[in-house]
Amino acid sequence: MHHEEEIESSNNDVARSWVSTSRFLFYVQVAVVLALFVGMSYGLYTNRYKGKPKVEIPANTQFNPEYK
């Protein structure tokens, strides 16, 4: 009887059960990929192109320069 209880408890051990280990590693991989995707999307969103800036061009450097 004591031996049967020991076998049942060893099935719950990650080191002895390949099925639960592979399932756990699969979920860890899914979580890591999801975290990387969310992190990179947030990084792209915060550093996105915010439009053409208004740049003041000096009159003497234009294609048709205007001198004083």
C-alpha positions as CSV (number, residue, x, y, z in Angstrom):
1,M,0.0,0.0,0.0
2,H,2.8,2.4,0.9
3,H,4.5,1.6,-2.4
4,E,1.4,2.5,-4.5
5,E,1.2,5.9,-2.8
6,E,4.8,6.5,-3.7
7,I,4.1,5.8,-7.3
8,E,1.1,8.1,-7.4
9,S,3.1,11.0,-5.9
10,S,6.0,10.4,-8.4
11,N,3.6,10.9,-11.3
12,N,3.1,14.5,-10.2
13,D,6.8,15.2,-10.2
14,V,8.0,17.2,-13.1
15,A,11.3,15.4,-13.3
16,R,9.7,11.9,-13.6
17,S,6.6,12.7,-15.9
18,W,7.6,13.5,-19.4
19,V,4.1,14.4,-20.4
20,S,3.6,17.1,-17.8
21,T,7.2,18.4,-18.4
22,S,6.6,18.8,-22.1
23,R,3.3,20.4,-21.5
24,F,4.8,22.8,-19.0
25,L,7.7,23.7,-21.3
26,F,5.2,24.3,-24.2
27,Y,3.2,26.7,-22.0
28,V,6.4,28.5,-21.0
29,Q,7.5,28.9,-24.6
30,V,4.0,30.2,-25.5
31,A,4.2,32.7,-22.7
32,V,7.8,33.8,-23.6
33,V,6.8,34.3,-27.3
34,L,3.7,36.3,-26.3
35,A,5.7,38.4,-23.9
36,L,8.3,39.2,-26.6
37,F,5.5,40.0,-29.1
38,V,3.8,42.4,-26.7
39,G,7.1,44.0,-25.7
40,M,8.2,44.6,-29.3
41,S,4.8,45.9,-30.3
42,Y,4.9,48.4,-27.3
43,G,8.4,49.4,-28.3
44,L,7.4,50.1,-31.9
45,Y,4.3,52.0,-30.7
46,T,6.3,54.3,-28.4
47,N,9.0,55.0,-31.0
48,R,6.6,55.3,-34.0
49,Y,6.9,57.9,-36.7
50,K,5.0,61.0,-35.5
51,G,4.8,62.8,-38.8
52,K,6.7,65.2,-40.9
53,P,8.3,67.9,-38.7
54,K,8.1,71.6,-39.5
55,V,11.6,72.5,-40.4
56,E,12.6,76.1,-40.9
57,I,14.9,76.4,-44.0
58,P,17.1,79.4,-44.3
59,A,16.2,81.5,-47.4
60,N,19.8,81.5,-48.7
61,T,20.0,77.7,-48.9
62,Q,16.9,77.1,-50.9
63,F,16.9,76.0,-54.6
64,N,16.3,79.6,-55.6
65,P,18.2,81.4,-52.9
66,E,17.0,84.8,-51.6
67,Y,19.7,87.1,-50.4
68,K,19.3,90.2,-48.4
